[in-house]
């Protein structure tokens, strides 16, 4: 009887130990999986927005009085798509957009999305920043220089066309199955149209954006142009940061 009792105690101890190990491994796996899920969510959405969704908020929609929105487009992409192999084309876009993402991080700008060969970013969202125009201006100038460098290194004629506007906008998360953070409003539409009506290798900006830059950046007056839904509006080309400001 003593032997049987000892054997039962040892067996129970072994079962408890195995159960404890399994529980530890399960908890560790759950923590790791939750960490990976959190990292993925923060890669898709701004950190502040991701945290609000994790806290159980169903709708994340905000109005912003002041933001700067930028659209950039690879000039001649359709022609490139017919001349390059799919692998080379994707490699080029990956190198370009990865570099743009790094520039956005450096200047405190929020990447919104990419659609084909178009890249959209904004400053002043999801958190307000008084220098949103300066941030977008510096990013746009860095993007032109980076595009030129990558084109030179790859042997491809890469050029961008960039459009920027400043003003109010609405931000939020759309869809429930596949989250997407986006912006809406007249400022967004105008920035897109400034890009479409811009010039190759130049940064086309609105009067509203130019005024927010003040004398910290140099701009070249383009003259008046007609934008769909806006009528005749003045436009400018962003040239560079003022020497005193850059110093």
Order of alpha helices (4+ residues) and beta strands (2+ residues): alpha-alpha-beta-alpha-alpha-beta-beta-alpha-beta-beta-alpha-beta-alpha-beta-beta-alpha
